[in-house]
Amino acid sequence: MISRIVRSKPIHKTLIKTASNITHRTCAREVSNFQKSFHSFEGYVKQSVGRYSSLRYKTLGLISTNAHYSSQTPPTYEPELELNSVQFDKISSDTLESLTEYFDELIEKAGHLEDADVSYGDGVLTVKFGKKDGTYVINRQTPNKQIWLSSPKSGPKRYDFVDGKWVYKHDGKTLHDLLNKEIPAIIRNQASFDRCSYSGKEQYSDKGLPSSIPD
């Protein structure tokens, strides 16, 4: 009985039409859902791109700012050559002995520094100015090929031998520049450590101390 009803032409056409309508509605609903999903995804992409662009410009701005400030940092110094142990011993000894002689000369002329004392031995120069002005210690560090300074005014510093002079690489100033700045106030007189060995300027002094690197 059911078989005969299904096979009848009117019912058969009705079933086909109903199935077609159902399929069409289903497809339309799926297309609509897809379009909604696509628009949502498109909006998310645009939003993400906008955030990325904003972040990118901010980052570029920071890079530009850092580049601007980095131009104000002290220059990087590199030694012209690597000193061997013999050269370092000779240059550092000449430097410290020259400083010792000049400190002796300055203190001898400073009558108010009665308790001042200068001593040098085993690569260590010690200059005692008394309780008020403290003690300067300048010594060589053979393993690092450096000269170290301990100043009661500015603290410790490590100097490398660069282009014929002893340079503190963090600010580009030389050992002799710092002594020129700090010592006059202590001795209450002028001082020019440029005349000492390996100041980088001693070739212009009246002593004519050599500035070349020994072989």
C-alpha positions as CSV (number, residue, x, y, z in Angstrom):
1,M,0.0,0.0,0.0
2,I,2.8,2.5,1.0
3,S,4.8,1.4,-2.0
4,R,1.9,2.3,-4.3
5,I,1.5,5.7,-2.7
6,V,5.1,6.6,-3.1
7,R,5.2,5.6,-6.7
8,S,2.2,7.7,-7.6
9,K,3.2,10.7,-9.7
10,P,1.5,13.5,-7.7
11,I,3.1,12.4,-4.5
12,H,6.4,11.7,-6.2
13,K,6.5,15.3,-7.5
14,T,5.6,16.7,-4.1
15,L,8.4,14.8,-2.4
16,I,11.0,16.1,-5.0
17,K,9.8,19.7,-4.6
18,T,9.9,19.4,-0.8
19,A,13.4,18.0,-0.9
20,S,14.4,20.8,-3.3
21,N,13.0,23.5,-1.0
22,I,14.7,22.0,2.0
23,T,18.1,21.8,0.2
24,H,17.7,25.4,-1.0
25,R,16.9,26.7,2.4
26,T,19.8,24.8,4.0
27,C,22.2,26.1,1.4
28,A,21.0,29.7,1.8
29,R,21.3,29.4,5.6
30,E,24.9,28.0,5.2
31,V,25.8,30.8,2.8
32,S,24.4,33.4,5.2
33,N,26.4,31.9,8.1
34,F,29.5,31.8,6.0
35,Q,29.1,35.5,5.0
36,K,28.6,36.5,8.7
37,S,31.7,34.5,9.7
38,F,33.7,36.0,6.8
39,H,32.7,39.6,7.7
40,S,33.6,38.9,11.4
41,F,37.0,37.5,10.3
42,E,37.5,40.4,7.9
43,G,36.9,42.9,10.8
44,Y,39.3,41.0,13.0
45,V,42.0,41.1,10.4
46,K,41.6,44.9,9.8
47,Q,41.7,45.5,13.6
48,S,44.8,43.4,13.9
49,V,46.5,45.1,11.0
50,G,45.6,48.5,12.5
51,R,47.2,47.5,15.9
52,Y,50.3,46.1,14.1
53,S,50.7,49.4,12.2
54,S,50.3,51.4,15.3
55,L,52.8,49.3,17.2
56,R,55.2,49.4,14.2
57,Y,55.2,53.2,14.1
58,K,55.7,53.4,17.8
59,T,58.6,50.9,17.6
60,L,60.1,52.9,14.8
61,G,59.7,56.0,16.9
62,L,61.5,54.4,19.8
63,I,64.3,53.1,17.5
64,S,64.7,56.6,16.1
65,T,64.8,58.1,19.7
66,N,67.3,55.6,20.8
67,A,69.4,56.3,17.8
68,H,69.3,60.0,18.6
69,Y,70.5,59.5,22.1
70,S,73.0,56.8,21.3
71,S,74.8,59.5,19.1
72,Q,75.4,61.3,22.4
73,T,77.3,58.4,24.0
74,P,81.1,58.5,24.2
75,P,82.9,57.1,21.1
76,T,84.3,53.6,21.2
77,Y,88.1,53.4,21.4
78,E,90.1,50.5,20.1
79,P,93.9,50.1,20.6
80,E,96.0,50.5,17.5
81,L,97.8,47.3,18.4
82,E,98.0,44.7,21.2
83,L,100.9,45.4,23.5
84,N,103.0,42.4,24.4
85,S,104.1,42.0,28.0
86,V,107.5,43.6,27.5
87,Q,106.0,46.7,25.8
88,F,103.3,47.0,28.5
89,D,105.9,46.8,31.3
90,K,108.1,49.5,29.7
91,I,105.2,51.9,28.9
92,S,103.4,51.5,32.3
93,S,106.7,51.9,34.2
94,D,107.6,55.0,32.3
95,T,104.1,56.4,32.9
96,L,104.2,55.7,36.6
97,E,107.7,56.9,37.1
98,S,107.0,60.1,35.3
99,L,103.9,60.7,37.4
100,T,105.9,60.0,40.5
101,E,108.4,62.7,39.6
102,Y,105.8,65.2,38.8
103,F,103.8,64.6,42.0
104,D,107.0,65.0,44.0
105,E,107.6,68.3,42.3
106,L,104.0,69.6,42.9
107,I,103.9,68.6,46.6
108,E,107.3,70.1,47.3
109,K,105.9,73.5,46.1
110,A,102.7,73.1,48.1
111,G,103.7,74.4,51.5
112,H,100.3,73.7,53.1
113,L,100.6,70.0,52.4
114,E,103.0,69.2,55.2
115,D,101.9,65.6,55.7
116,A,101.7,64.8,52.0
117,D,103.8,61.8,50.8
118,V,104.6,60.2,47.5
119,S,105.8,56.6,47.2
120,Y,106.3,54.2,44.2
121,G,107.3,50.6,44.1
122,D,106.4,47.3,42.4
123,G,104.1,49.1,39.9
124,V,102.1,51.0,42.6
125,L,102.2,54.8,42.9
126,T,100.6,56.1,46.2
127,V,100.1,59.8,46.7
128,K,98.9,60.7,50.2
129,F,97.5,64.2,50.6
130,G,96.3,63.9,54.2
131,K,92.9,63.3,55.9
132,K,91.2,66.2,54.1
133,D,92.1,65.3,50.5
134,G,92.7,61.6,50.8
135,T,94.9,59.2,48.9
136,Y,95.4,58.5,45.2
137,V,96.6,55.1,44.2
138,I,97.7,54.5,40.6
139,N,98.9,51.0,39.7
140,R,99.4,48.8,36.7
141,Q,97.5,45.6,36.1
142,T,99.7,43.3,34.0
143,P,97.1,40.6,33.3
144,N,94.7,43.2,31.8
145,K,97.4,45.5,30.4
146,Q,95.7,48.4,32.2
147,I,96.5,51.1,34.6
148,W,94.0,51.4,37.5
149,L,93.3,54.6,39.4
150,S,91.7,55.0,42.8
151,S,90.7,58.6,43.4
152,P,89.2,60.0,46.6
153,K,87.3,62.5,44.4
154,S,85.9,60.5,41.5
155,G,86.4,56.8,42.6
156,P,88.0,53.9,40.7
157,K,88.8,53.9,37.0
158,R,90.5,51.5,34.6
159,Y,92.6,52.9,31.8
160,D,93.6,51.2,28.5
161,F,96.5,52.2,26.4
162,V,95.0,53.7,23.2
163,D,96.8,55.8,20.6
164,G,99.7,56.5,22.8
165,K,97.8,57.5,25.9
166,W,95.8,56.0,28.8
167,V,92.1,56.2,28.1
168,Y,89.1,55.5,30.3
169,K,86.8,54.1,27.6
170,H,83.5,54.9,29.3
171,D,84.0,58.7,28.8
172,G,87.0,59.0,26.5
173,K,89.0,60.9,29.0
174,T,92.7,60.1,29.8
175,L,94.3,59.5,33.1
176,H,96.3,62.7,32.7
177,D,93.1,64.7,31.9
178,L,91.5,63.5,35.2
179,L,94.6,64.5,37.2
180,N,94.7,67.9,35.5
181,K,91.1,68.4,36.7
182,E,91.4,67.2,40.3
183,I,94.9,67.9,41.5
184,P,95.1,71.8,41.2
185,A,92.4,72.2,43.8
186,I,94.4,70.1,46.2
187,I,97.8,71.8,45.7
188,R,96.2,75.2,45.3
189,N,98.2,75.8,42.2
190,Q,98.2,75.0,38.5
191,A,99.2,71.6,37.3
192,S,99.8,70.1,33.9
193,F,100.2,66.4,33.8
194,D,100.3,66.7,30.0
195,R,104.1,67.0,30.4
196,C,104.3,63.4,31.8
197,S,105.0,60.3,29.8
198,Y,102.2,58.9,27.6
199,S,99.7,61.6,28.3
200,G,99.2,61.9,24.5
201,K,100.4,65.5,24.7
202,E,103.9,65.2,26.1
203,Q,105.5,65.8,22.7
204,Y,104.5,69.4,23.0
205,S,106.0,69.9,26.5
206,D,109.3,71.3,27.4
207,K,110.6,68.0,28.7
208,G,110.3,66.3,25.4
209,L,109.5,62.9,26.9
210,P,109.1,60.2,24.2
211,S,105.6,59.1,23.2
212,S,106.5,56.3,20.8
213,I,105.9,52.7,21.6
214,P,109.1,50.8,22.4
215,D,110.0,47.8,20.3
